[in-house]
Amino acid sequence: MNPLLDALRAALGDTHLLTPERHDLSGWERDWRQRARGRALAVARPGSTAEVAAVVKACAAHGVAVVPQGGNTGLVVGSVPDDTGTQLLLSLSRLNAVRAIDGDNLTMTVEAGCVLQAVQEAAAQAGYLFPLSLAAEGSCTIGGNLATNAGGTQVLRYGNARELCLGLEVVTAQGDIWNGLSGLRKDNTGYDLRDLLIGSEGTLGVITAATLKLYPQPAAKLTAWAAVPTMEAAVALLGLAQQRLAAGLTGFEVMGQFALSLVDKHYPQLRVPLWRESPYCVLLENSDFESEVHARALFEALLETALEQGTVTDAVVAENLTQAKGLWHIRESIPLAQVDEGLNIKHDISVPVSRIPAFCAETDALLAREIPGVRLVNFGHLGDGNLHYNVQAPAGGDAAAFLREQEERVNTLVFDQVARFGGSISAEHGVGSLKRDKLPHYKDPTALRLMRAIKTALDPQGLMNPGRVL
Amino acid sequence: MNPLLDALRAALGDTHLLTPERHDLSGWERDWRQRARGRALAVARPGSTAEVAAVVKACAAHGVAVVPQGGNTGLVVGSVPDDTGTQLLLSLSRLNAVRAIDGDNLTMTVEAGCVLQAVQEAAAQAGYLFPLSLAAEGSCTIGGNLATNAGGTQVLRYGNARELCLGLEVVTAQGDIWNGLSGLRKDNTGYDLRDLLIGSEGTLGVITAATLKLYPQPAAKLTAWAAVPTMEAAVALLGLAQQRLAAGLTGFEVMGQFALSLVDKHYPQLRVPLWRESPYCVLLENSDFESEVHARALFEALLETALEQGTVTDAVVAENLTQAKGLWHIRESIPLAQVDEGLNIKHDISVPVSRIPAFCAETDALLAREIPGVRLVNFGHLGDGNLHYNVQAPAGGDAAAFLREQEERVNTLVFDQVARFGGSISAEHGVGSLKRDKLPHYKDPTALRLMRAIKTALDPQGLMNPGRVL
């Protein structure tokens, strides 16, 4: 018998400690994009913060590494064990209670294992908006969202997961519980441990619960789709929309022509508008706290000005919620259309918004020159300077061979450009295992040294999600 | 000769190293509220980030403590040297360049020594809003604002200094330069060093520059003043205003009757409205991106509903900018009126907004019971749950004796109540030396242990602003 497993069984009960001898652990061991398959020593499924603490404490005592996992929907291989069979997979999925909703304080306190969509729905039922929204919301958990500082489609207005969190409950690497749950908007009593833990990808401790910001529900949401003649025009339109709609501008997505052509090809029933006429289309969302009539008047005045200024060449405003959902559905179908088209290389980069046009012009040209036939699937959250600047293998060739031979080179070309433009090689997905080896090349060396010092200080045994980030 | 001073003189030139033998250093040695007067070994006034690094490196080599100082307007004795004459005062005031304004990216990059008002003005000249705003804005520096995570009157909409900063340039305790200046809205490449440094009060490193968020300028700003019958009504009015004005609600201040009576008494020319009829008044600010007409219509509809619901008993809306400034001036005159009234005990607390009414009811009664004659000057940023719950000595008595005898007891009574209500004993002013000894009593012990581990990891010699925070 393994003494750690005995201790865990005693702490959790037999039902909630799953071992490879008796259970199929593949759902926990395989990452979302099927890029990695590890082997876990066991899967622990604690049902309370105290049990999480007991698990981590036992692992610390036995020198066993802990890999925390939420919905396991991450894109950078950050939540599955390695292939040694020595790491404990700590699933947070049973910690899924909504502990409290405080309307007057505009906060809710939820446990880490709550699925994001359940958090959104609990907020909506109480009459409030929890604005974090991303493609995996039906499966990802709020703990994972916080551990990776998830982004999504509403960041322009509401910020990343970090900006939506007021307080955390955390189990440290030593198995102590830090109760930092707080509904406070202001608290200057010491170092910002909350934001340090957020985005640390489970390498400094385990997030077990969080107090989140709520917002009033808008009275109306309108969506528009505009064809823009250039990326410069898209940036100018963004500035105009920010001036006119201010905080009402809750979404601003850009989509390149080739990206939309893939949606048109693989999902013709979605009827992608305006894509044939223009190198880029933009999706704008206006959340209005007065009325739909007011929202529509603002939107139409905005688009009229943009048409006059030439930053928009044509536009449609969704007439109803169904049409609006249809437009968002097109945007969200780009990754699926990419899969249908075949293997591709994904990026998640950011540069300052002002530099996006030059970045795209230069990098498009560079890749076309260096890798003949390359096809760029460029789309993303322009309002945040965040592009999924993806690369599809040349048409008709052997896509698998292309990836094998060119992925590293494509990454280097793109990342070097990102660095030249003062950007980030991981805007919203995190580092995980996938980009860990890139950090020493692209991150400021002093920042890396500070990060390593913090890691060593808070997790001296190096047992928290090892091999991630650093 | 002192070898450190020789090294500093070589690095900075004779003009920018001030020693007590040759200069009057009292302006740097005395704190804003005149509560402390230290003695500096010398005052170093570097003119560039490289010079800051040279100063810190030299101090590290000689084992000499460094006390960074911006505008020296802090309220918790965090930026003056102790009285040993052994600490180097590092003034950032010569680093005062606005390095860049990037309109399309809505960012500006400024050096730490820029006075806050100069930052606001540079933004305004370029057509943008930098929203951080607080009483000391004519003297405080952005470096100090970030080091203390300053709050102020616009936090409700725009957040504290932390939320307004996208990137930092920092000199570490070892004298290395971390270039984390970034205009990126999204960057998930590792631990959040930016937010760790922000609010660390110079104990982990020296902020030398920052990239800040800009916002479009609103088309109109309107201010209203409302009498509310109870604190419960004030909280209900806040909720209504948040629903109706959403992000347009940029200010929501509450002022107790006694606080306003002091303004009326000492500054009768300010003509405080509505204060005689009501236990509390509220100041609301609406920033509108359409027009003044639109702002006024929204505001009037809001106040009409509030009057119907009984959360407001009477209200005035400023007719013009002069009237609006007059109303804000009343709010900002409360601390001055307190000084005119005599010695008092200041607090800077926060509790969840939803718990403010119960907190005030219980704590008002407790203090009245425990300390007969006590007079509460209760006012603050209700939208952030942040009250300056100040205590004025009983009328007619010896105020100095009252403070001597009762200050500790009053603090304990108030802070224990804050703790009971899940609040913070320092909402926006920080810890400094003043509240350092309170932290072990009121802060979660695990959080304190994590903070100490981080301090030791990043500043193993303990030379960065020692005796502050921890």
Contacts between the chains, C-beta under 8 A, distances in Angstrom:
chain1	res1	chain2	res2	distance
A	102	B	352	6.4
A	102	B	354	5.1
A	103	B	239	7.3
A	103	B	354	7.4
A	104	B	235	5.5
A	104	B	238	8.0
A	104	B	239	6.1
A	104	B	353	5.7
A	104	B	354	3.5
A	105	B	352	4.3
A	105	B	353	4.6
A	105	B	354	4.2
A	105	B	355	7.6
A	105	B	385	7.2
A	106	B	242	7.2
A	106	B	353	7.5
A	107	B	352	7.1
A	148	B	188	6.8
A	149	B	188	5.3
A	149	B	192	7.8
A	151	B	186	5.5
A	151	B	188	7.9
A	155	B	185	6.8
A	155	B	186	6.7
A	156	B	185	7.9
A	159	B	163	8.0
A	160	B	186	6.4
A	162	B	192	7.2
A	162	B	195	7.9
A	163	B	159	8.0
A	163	B	163	6.9
A	172	B	446	6.3
A	172	B	450	6.8
A	176	B	446	4.7
A	176	B	449	7.4
A	177	B	446	6.5
A	178	B	444	5.9
A	178	B	446	4.0
A	178	B	447	5.3
A	178	B	450	6.7
A	179	B	444	5.5
A	179	B	446	7.6
A	180	B	444	6.5
A	180	B	447	6.1
A	182	B	422	7.0
A	182	B	424	7.7
A	183	B	352	4.0
A	183	B	353	7.9
A	183	B	354	7.7
A	183	B	385	7.8
A	183	B	422	7.1
A	184	B	350	5.0
A	184	B	351	7.5
A	184	B	352	6.7
A	184	B	385	6.2
A	184	B	422	7.9
A	184	B	423	6.7
A	184	B	424	5.5
A	184	B	427	7.4
A	185	B	155	6.8
A	185	B	156	8.0
A	185	B	350	7.0
A	185	B	353	7.9
A	185	B	383	7.9
A	185	B	384	4.3
A	185	B	385	5.7
A	185	B	386	7.2
A	186	B	151	5.5
A	186	B	155	6.7
A	186	B	160	6.4
A	186	B	350	4.8
A	186	B	381	7.7
A	186	B	384	5.0
A	186	B	385	6.9
A	186	B	386	4.8
A	186	B	424	7.0
A	186	B	427	4.0
A	186	B	428	5.2
A	187	B	350	6.3
A	187	B	424	3.9
A	187	B	426	7.5
A	187	B	427	6.4
A	188	B	148	6.8
A	188	B	149	5.3
A	188	B	151	7.9
A	188	B	199	5.9
A	188	B	424	7.3
A	188	B	426	4.9
A	188	B	427	6.4
A	188	B	428	5.8
A	188	B	429	6.5
A	188	B	430	4.7
A	188	B	431	7.1
A	189	B	424	5.5
A	189	B	425	6.4
A	189	B	426	5.0
A	189	B	431	6.0
A	189	B	435	7.6
A	189	B	439	6.2
A	189	B	442	7.3
A	189	B	443	5.8
A	190	B	199	7.8
A	190	B	431	6.4
A	190	B	439	6.5
A	190	B	443	6.4
A	190	B	447	7.0
A	190	B	448	7.6
A	190	B	451	5.3
A	190	B	469	5.8
A	190	B	470	7.6
A	191	B	196	6.1
A	191	B	199	7.0
A	191	B	200	5.7
A	191	B	204	7.6
A	191	B	450	7.8
A	191	B	451	4.8
A	191	B	454	5.9
A	191	B	455	7.9
A	191	B	469	7.5
A	192	B	149	7.8
A	192	B	162	7.2
A	192	B	192	7.7
A	192	B	195	4.6
A	192	B	196	5.7
A	192	B	198	6.7
A	192	B	199	5.5
A	192	B	200	7.9
A	193	B	447	5.9
A	193	B	450	5.6
A	193	B	451	7.1
A	195	B	162	7.9
A	195	B	192	4.6
A	195	B	195	3.7
A	195	B	196	7.1
A	196	B	191	6.1
A	196	B	192	5.7
A	196	B	195	7.1
A	196	B	196	5.4
A	196	B	454	7.9
A	198	B	192	6.7
A	199	B	188	5.9
A	199	B	190	7.8
A	199	B	191	7.0
A	199	B	192	5.5
A	200	B	191	5.7
A	200	B	192	7.8
A	204	B	191	7.6
A	215	B	246	7.9
A	216	B	242	5.5
A	216	B	243	4.5
A	216	B	246	6.3
A	218	B	246	7.3
A	235	B	104	5.5
A	236	B	104	8.0
A	238	B	104	7.9
A	239	B	103	7.3
A	239	B	104	6.1
A	242	B	106	7.2
A	242	B	216	5.5
A	243	B	216	4.5
A	243	B	289	7.2
A	244	B	289	6.8
A	245	B	289	7.2
A	246	B	215	7.9
A	246	B	216	6.3
A	246	B	218	7.3
A	246	B	247	6.7
A	246	B	248	8.0
A	246	B	289	4.0
A	247	B	246	6.7
A	247	B	247	3.3
A	247	B	248	7.8
A	248	B	246	7.9
A	248	B	247	7.8
A	248	B	289	7.9
A	289	B	243	7.2
A	289	B	244	6.8
A	289	B	245	7.2
A	289	B	246	4.0
A	289	B	248	8.0
A	290	B	298	7.6
A	298	B	290	7.6
A	350	B	184	5.0
A	350	B	185	7.0
A	350	B	186	4.8
A	350	B	187	6.2
A	351	B	184	7.4
A	352	B	102	6.4
A	352	B	105	4.3
A	352	B	107	7.0
A	352	B	183	4.0
A	352	B	184	6.7
A	353	B	104	5.7
A	353	B	105	4.6
A	353	B	106	7.5
A	353	B	183	7.9
A	353	B	185	7.9
A	354	B	102	5.1
A	354	B	103	7.4
A	354	B	104	3.5
A	354	B	105	4.1
A	354	B	183	7.7
A	355	B	105	7.6
A	381	B	186	7.7
A	383	B	185	7.9
A	384	B	185	4.3
A	384	B	186	5.1
A	385	B	105	7.2
A	385	B	183	7.8
A	385	B	184	6.2
A	385	B	185	5.7
A	385	B	186	6.9
A	386	B	185	7.2
A	386	B	186	4.8
A	422	B	182	6.9
A	422	B	183	7.1
A	422	B	184	7.8
A	423	B	184	6.7
A	424	B	182	7.7
A	424	B	184	5.5
A	424	B	186	7.0
A	424	B	187	3.9
A	424	B	188	7.3
A	424	B	189	5.5
A	425	B	189	6.4
A	426	B	187	7.5
A	426	B	188	4.9
A	426	B	189	5.0
A	427	B	184	7.4
A	427	B	186	4.0
A	427	B	187	6.4
A	427	B	188	6.4
A	428	B	186	5.2
A	428	B	188	5.8
A	429	B	188	6.5
A	430	B	188	4.7
A	431	B	188	7.1
A	431	B	189	6.0
A	431	B	190	6.4
A	435	B	189	7.5
A	439	B	189	6.2
A	439	B	190	6.5
A	442	B	189	7.3
A	443	B	189	5.8
A	443	B	190	6.4
A	444	B	178	5.9
A	444	B	179	5.5
A	444	B	180	6.5
A	446	B	172	6.3
A	446	B	176	4.6
A	446	B	177	6.5
A	446	B	178	4.0
A	446	B	179	7.6
A	447	B	178	5.3
A	447	B	180	6.1
A	447	B	190	7.0
A	447	B	193	5.9
A	448	B	190	7.6
A	449	B	176	7.4
A	450	B	172	6.8
A	450	B	178	6.7
A	450	B	191	7.8
A	450	B	193	5.6
A	450	B	458	6.4
A	451	B	190	5.3
A	451	B	191	4.8
A	451	B	193	7.1
A	453	B	457	4.2
A	453	B	458	5.9
A	454	B	191	5.9
A	454	B	196	7.9
A	454	B	454	6.1
A	454	B	457	5.9
A	454	B	458	7.4
A	455	B	191	7.9
A	456	B	457	6.7
A	457	B	453	4.2
A	457	B	454	5.9
A	457	B	456	6.7
A	457	B	457	3.6
A	458	B	450	6.4
A	458	B	453	5.9
A	458	B	454	7.4
A	469	B	190	5.8
A	469	B	191	7.5
A	470	B	190	7.6
